[in-house]
Amino acid sequence: MINQETKQDVLPRLRKIEGQIRGIQRMVEKERYCIDIINQVTAAQRALDQVSLEVMKRHIESCVANAIKSDGGGPIIGELMETIYKFIR
């Protein structure tokens, strides 16, 4: 589960990204220059990647660390590795 600190850090970022996405929609509606749209989409993707990395970091610091301490963490490490592989593709 996501903790309160992570939630407070991530929600404002997600709201900002939501605004970026609405801006991209307006750009498409107004038939703006393709490269400008692509640049905004790229910026939104990078911002989402940063949110993912922050959530992943906090997951490692809490859930993964606790699992390793309690039972060696085998399954949760496997789950984390699968998530990392998906993230980098």
C-alpha positions as YAML, in Angstrom:
chain: A
units: angstrom
residues:
- id: 1
  name: MET
  ca: [0.00, 0.00, 0.00]
- id: 2
  name: ILE
  ca: [1.14, 3.51, -0.75]
- id: 3
  name: ASN
  ca: [1.96, 5.45, 2.39]
- id: 4
  name: GLN
  ca: [0.79, 8.93, 3.29]
- id: 5
  name: GLU
  ca: [4.15, 10.59, 2.55]
- id: 6
  name: THR
  ca: [4.34, 9.08, -0.93]
- id: 7
  name: LYS
  ca: [0.72, 10.00, -1.57]
- id: 8
  name: GLN
  ca: [1.36, 13.63, -0.60]
- id: 9
  name: ASP
  ca: [4.41, 13.75, -2.87]
- id: 10
  name: VAL
  ca: [2.87, 12.02, -5.88]
- id: 11
  name: LEU
  ca: [-0.64, 13.50, -6.06]
- id: 12
  name: PRO
  ca: [0.47, 17.06, -6.91]
- id: 13
  name: ARG
  ca: [2.73, 15.68, -9.63]
- id: 14
  name: LEU
  ca: [-0.13, 13.65, -11.07]
- id: 15
  name: ARG
  ca: [-2.41, 16.69, -11.05]
- id: 16
  name: LYS
  ca: [0.24, 18.63, -12.95]
- id: 17
  name: ILE
  ca: [0.54, 15.80, -15.48]
- id: 18
  name: GLU
  ca: [-3.24, 15.76, -15.80]
- id: 19
  name: GLY
  ca: [-3.07, 19.43, -16.73]
- id: 20
  name: GLN
  ca: [-0.34, 18.69, -19.26]
- id: 21
  name: ILE
  ca: [-2.53, 16.03, -20.87]
- id: 22
  name: ARG
  ca: [-5.47, 18.43, -21.11]
- id: 23
  name: GLY
  ca: [-3.10, 20.94, -22.72]
- id: 24
  name: ILE
  ca: [-2.04, 18.33, -25.26]
- id: 25
  name: GLN
  ca: [-5.69, 17.59, -26.04]
- id: 26
  name: ARG
  ca: [-6.27, 21.30, -26.71]
- id: 27
  name: MET
  ca: [-3.18, 21.39, -28.94]
- id: 28
  name: VAL
  ca: [-4.57, 18.52, -31.02]
- id: 29
  name: GLU
  ca: [-8.00, 20.14, -31.18]
- id: 30
  name: LYS
  ca: [-6.41, 23.39, -32.40]
- id: 31
  name: GLU
  ca: [-4.28, 21.46, -34.91]
- id: 32
  name: ARG
  ca: [-1.01, 22.75, -33.52]
- id: 33
  name: TYR
  ca: [2.36, 21.91, -35.05]
- id: 34
  name: CYS
  ca: [3.10, 18.18, -34.76]
- id: 35
  name: ILE
  ca: [6.55, 18.61, -33.24]
- id: 36
  name: ASP
  ca: [5.14, 20.86, -30.52]
- id: 37
  name: ILE
  ca: [2.60, 18.15, -29.65]
- id: 38
  name: ILE
  ca: [5.26, 15.45, -29.64]
- id: 39
  name: ASN
  ca: [7.45, 17.55, -27.35]
- id: 40
  name: GLN
  ca: [4.58, 17.96, -24.89]
- id: 41
  name: VAL
  ca: [3.76, 14.23, -25.00]
- id: 42
  name: THR
  ca: [7.43, 13.47, -24.32]
- id: 43
  name: ALA
  ca: [7.44, 15.85, -21.36]
- id: 44
  name: ALA
  ca: [4.31, 14.18, -19.94]
- id: 45
  name: GLN
  ca: [5.87, 10.72, -20.38]
- id: 46
  name: ARG
  ca: [9.00, 11.84, -18.55]
- id: 47
  name: ALA
  ca: [6.91, 13.27, -15.74]
- id: 48
  name: LEU
  ca: [5.02, 9.97, -15.43]
- id: 49
  name: ASP
  ca: [8.34, 8.11, -15.40]
- id: 50
  name: GLN
  ca: [9.46, 10.30, -12.49]
- id: 51
  name: VAL
  ca: [6.28, 9.44, -10.58]
- id: 52
  name: SER
  ca: [6.90, 5.74, -11.24]
- id: 53
  name: LEU
  ca: [10.48, 6.01, -10.03]
- id: 54
  name: GLU
  ca: [9.44, 7.80, -6.85]
- id: 55
  name: VAL
  ca: [6.77, 5.20, -6.05]
- id: 56
  name: MET
  ca: [9.24, 2.40, -6.86]
- id: 57
  name: LYS
  ca: [11.92, 3.94, -4.61]
- id: 58
  name: ARG
  ca: [9.53, 4.18, -1.69]
- id: 59
  name: HIS
  ca: [8.29, 0.63, -2.36]
- id: 60
  name: ILE
  ca: [11.86, -0.64, -2.17]
- id: 61
  name: GLU
  ca: [12.56, 1.33, 1.00]
- id: 62
  name: SER
  ca: [9.47, -0.01, 2.75]
- id: 63
  name: CYS
  ca: [7.76, -3.10, 1.34]
- id: 64
  name: VAL
  ca: [10.83, -4.76, -0.18]
- id: 65
  name: ALA
  ca: [13.08, -3.97, 2.80]
- id: 66
  name: ASN
  ca: [10.50, -5.33, 5.25]
- id: 67
  name: ALA
  ca: [10.00, -8.49, 3.20]
- id: 68
  name: ILE
  ca: [13.76, -9.12, 3.06]
- id: 69
  name: LYS
  ca: [14.02, -8.68, 6.83]
- id: 70
  name: SER
  ca: [11.12, -11.00, 7.56]
- id: 71
  name: ASP
  ca: [11.44, -13.84, 5.04]
- id: 72
  name: GLY
  ca: [14.33, -13.18, 2.68]
- id: 73
  name: GLY
  ca: [12.12, -11.34, 0.20]
- id: 74
  name: GLY
  ca: [12.25, -13.89, -2.61]
- id: 75
  name: PRO
  ca: [8.76, -13.36, -4.06]
- id: 76
  name: ILE
  ca: [8.73, -9.60, -3.63]
- id: 77
  name: ILE
  ca: [12.15, -9.28, -5.26]
- id: 78
  name: GLY
  ca: [10.84, -11.29, -8.21]
- id: 79
  name: GLU
  ca: [7.81, -9.03, -8.42]
- id: 80
  name: LEU
  ca: [10.05, -5.95, -8.28]
- id: 81
  name: MET
  ca: [12.29, -7.28, -11.04]
- id: 82
  name: GLU
  ca: [9.28, -7.95, -13.28]
- id: 83
  name: THR
  ca: [8.12, -4.39, -12.69]
- id: 84
  name: ILE
  ca: [11.57, -3.00, -13.48]
- id: 85
  name: TYR
  ca: [11.73, -4.98, -16.72]
- id: 86
  name: LYS
  ca: [8.32, -3.62, -17.76]
- id: 87
  name: PHE
  ca: [9.41, -0.10, -16.84]
- id: 88
  name: ILE
  ca: [12.56, -0.12, -18.95]
- id: 89
  name: ARG
  ca: [10.92, -1.55, -22.09]
...
